[in-house]
Amino acid sequence: MLVIGSQAGNLKAARKLTQESIESGRAWDYFRNLAVSLRILLTERPDIIISTGAGSVLNTLFLGRLLGSRIIFLETFAHTRTPSLTGRLVSPLAHAHLVQWPA
């Protein structure tokens, strides 16, 4: 995930919380990720958020959209035939959903 803002380096804190935390059922990590994402987004106020991310970025993208950021989702090369689950979930939120294969 790339956040374009004045101090995008603050994302290191958010990257510590991985998708495995959510998948393993550690709900506390999910809410901590939500709080860290909100703090970063309120501090940075990015104009654009670009992501190829996994499910763990869904809350960041949702919050970014609510705060007025433009959302661009780039589907990974791993999904050459169909969109990923994250891509399908993000598509209604995204201003642009880009794929890397012919339509």
Salt bridges, closest charged atoms under 4 A:
ASP29 OD2 - ARG26 NE 3.36
GLU75 OE1 - HIS97 NE2 3.19
